[in-house]
Amino acid sequence: MENSNREKLVELWEVVSKCPMCGGRLLTRDYRYNAPLVGDLIISVSKCEDCGYRHTDVFTMGSGEPRKVVYRVEVQGDDRALIVKSSTCRIEIPELGVTIEPGSYSQGYITTIEGIILDVKSIAQSICRDEEAPRDKCIEVLSLLEKAHNNEIPYTIVLYDYLGVCNIISDKKKPIYEKL
């Protein structure tokens, strides 16, 4: 992170606990950061002093009701919307058959919708390199992801936000919020 951005971090608290990997000393620091376009965020950074295990999470300040955040990508530029995703958020892209489930060691992050598509495409390419991968299905999935990345097909991204702290931020249009 650039030094000018580090100056915008305000440390809120520091906690010492037990590392989930080795049982050693895990130091967690939480910071408040005011991100342009996004607003106030909590950034949580944990690191084990013994084994080097790291975990980060990010979420908007405050919490809300569990909700679904729905955003439709229809024209070029819609995929530049920012996603603030917490470690507990599930992401679905129904038209592409994509579901990203949070796991025990899921991390929160900020990315764009395009970033999500590129990550899924990279994972699919890796799976499809396996000799036992079904060739026809791989070609179909990779073609669909390429079309989505090139804005050749519309699709919907859905965040299942169980803590009410995730969001999709765009200056072009607003997402739809539904109660879970």
C-alpha positions in Angstrom: 0.0 0.0 0.0 1.3 3.5 -0.9 2.6 5.6 2.0 -0.2 8.2 1.4 -2.8 5.4 1.9 -1.1 4.1 5.0 -1.5 7.5 6.5 -5.3 7.1 6.1 -5.4 3.9 8.2 -6.5 4.4 11.7 -5.7 1.5 14.1 -8.8 0.6 16.1 -7.5 -2.2 18.3 -5.1 -5.1 18.6 -5.9 -8.6 19.9 -3.7 -11.5 20.6 -5.1 -15.0 20.2 -4.2 -18.6 19.3 -3.2 -19.4 15.7 -5.7 -21.9 14.1 -2.8 -23.5 12.2 0.0 -24.1 14.8 -1.5 -22.8 18.2 1.1 -20.1 18.3 0.7 -16.3 19.0 -1.7 -14.8 16.4 -1.7 -11.0 16.4 -4.8 -9.3 14.9 -5.0 -5.6 14.1 -8.2 -3.9 13.0 -8.0 -0.6 11.1 -10.5 1.9 9.9 -10.0 3.2 6.3 -12.0 5.7 4.3 -11.8 4.4 0.8 -12.8 6.7 -2.1 -16.3 5.7 -3.6 -16.7 3.0 -0.8 -16.7 4.9 2.4 -15.5 3.7 5.8 -14.2 0.2 5.9 -12.8 -2.1 8.6 -9.7 -3.9 7.5 -8.6 -6.8 9.8 -5.1 -8.3 9.4 -4.0 -11.3 11.4 -0.5 -12.8 11.4 1.0 -15.7 13.4 4.4 -14.8 14.8 5.4 -18.5 14.8 4.3 -20.1 11.5 3.6 -17.0 9.4 -0.1 -17.8 8.9 -1.9 -14.8 7.6 -5.6 -13.9 7.3 -7.3 -10.6 6.1 -10.9 -9.5 6.0 -12.6 -6.3 4.9 -16.1 -5.1 5.4 -18.0 -1.8 5.5 -18.3 -0.2 8.9 -21.4 -1.1 10.8 -23.6 -4.0 10.1 -27.1 -4.5 8.7 -29.7 -7.1 8.1 -28.8 -10.2 6.1 -29.4 -9.3 2.5 -28.9 -10.3 -1.1 -27.1 -7.7 -3.3 -28.1 -8.2 -7.0 -26.3 -6.4 -9.9 -26.9 -6.9 -13.6 -23.9 -6.6 -16.0 -25.4 -5.7 -19.3 -23.1 -3.2 -21.1 -19.4 -2.5 -21.3 -18.3 -0.8 -18.1 -20.9 -2.4 -15.8 -18.2 -4.9 -14.9 -16.0 -2.1 -13.4 -18.3 -1.9 -10.4 -16.5 -2.4 -7.1 -17.3 -5.4 -4.9 -16.7 -5.2 -1.1 -16.9 -8.8 -0.1 -16.5 -10.0 3.5 -15.1 -13.5 4.4 -18.7 -14.8 5.0 -20.2 -13.7 1.7 -21.3 -16.2 -1.0 -21.2 -15.1 -4.6 -23.3 -16.5 -7.4 -23.4 -15.8 -11.1 -26.3 -17.9 -12.2 -26.0 -17.5 -16.0 -22.4 -18.8 -15.8 -23.1 -21.6 -13.3 -20.7 -20.0 -10.8 -21.0 -20.3 -7.1 -18.2 -19.1 -4.7 -18.8 -20.5 -1.3 -17.0 -19.1 1.8 -14.9 -21.6 3.5 -13.2 -21.8 6.9 -10.3 -19.6 5.8 -12.1 -17.3 3.4 -10.9 -13.8 3.2 -12.6 -10.5 2.6 -11.4 -8.3 -0.2 -12.3 -5.5 -2.5 -12.2 -6.2 -6.3 -14.2 -5.4 -9.4 -16.8 -7.7 -11.0 -14.3 -8.1 -13.8 -11.8 -9.3 -11.2 -14.2 -12.0 -10.1 -14.7 -13.1 -13.7 -10.9 -13.3 -14.3 -10.4 -15.2 -11.0 -13.1 -17.8 -12.0 -11.7 -18.0 -15.5 -8.2 -18.7 -14.1 -9.5 -21.4 -11.8 -11.4 -23.0 -14.6 -8.4 -23.0 -16.9 -6.3 -24.7 -14.1 -9.0 -27.4 -13.7 -9.3 -27.9 -17.4 -5.5 -28.5 -17.7 -6.0 -31.8 -15.9 -5.9 -34.8 -18.3 -9.1 -36.2 -16.8 -11.1 -33.0 -17.2 -14.1 -33.3 -19.5 -13.0 -31.5 -22.7 -16.4 -30.6 -24.0 -17.5 -29.1 -20.7 -14.2 -27.2 -20.3 -14.6 -25.7 -23.8 -18.2 -24.7 -23.0 -17.4 -23.1 -19.6 -14.2 -21.3 -20.8 -16.1 -19.9 -23.8 -18.9 -18.7 -21.6 -16.4 -17.0 -19.2 -14.6 -15.4 -22.1 -17.9 -14.0 -23.5 -18.7 -12.6 -20.1 -15.3 -11.0 -19.8 -15.6 -9.4 -23.2 -19.1 -8.1 -22.4 -20.7 -10.2 -25.1 -23.4 -11.7 -22.8 -25.3 -10.2 -19.9 -25.1 -11.8 -16.5 -26.1 -11.2 -12.9 -23.8 -11.2 -9.9 -25.5 -11.9 -6.5 -23.9 -11.4 -3.1 -25.4 -13.4 -0.3 -24.4 -11.0 2.5 -25.3 -12.7 5.8 -23.8 -9.9 8.0 -25.1 -6.9 6.0 -21.6 -5.5 5.4 -21.0 -6.2 1.7 -21.8 -4.1 -1.3 -21.5 -3.5 -5.0 -20.6 0.1 -5.8 -21.0 1.7 -9.3 -21.3 5.2 -10.5 -23.4 3.9 -13.4 -26.2 2.2 -11.6 -27.3 0.9 -8.2 -27.6 -2.8 -7.2 -30.9 -4.2 -6.0 -31.1 -5.1 -2.3 -33.3 -7.9 -1.1 -33.8 -9.3 2.4 -32.5 -12.8 3.1 
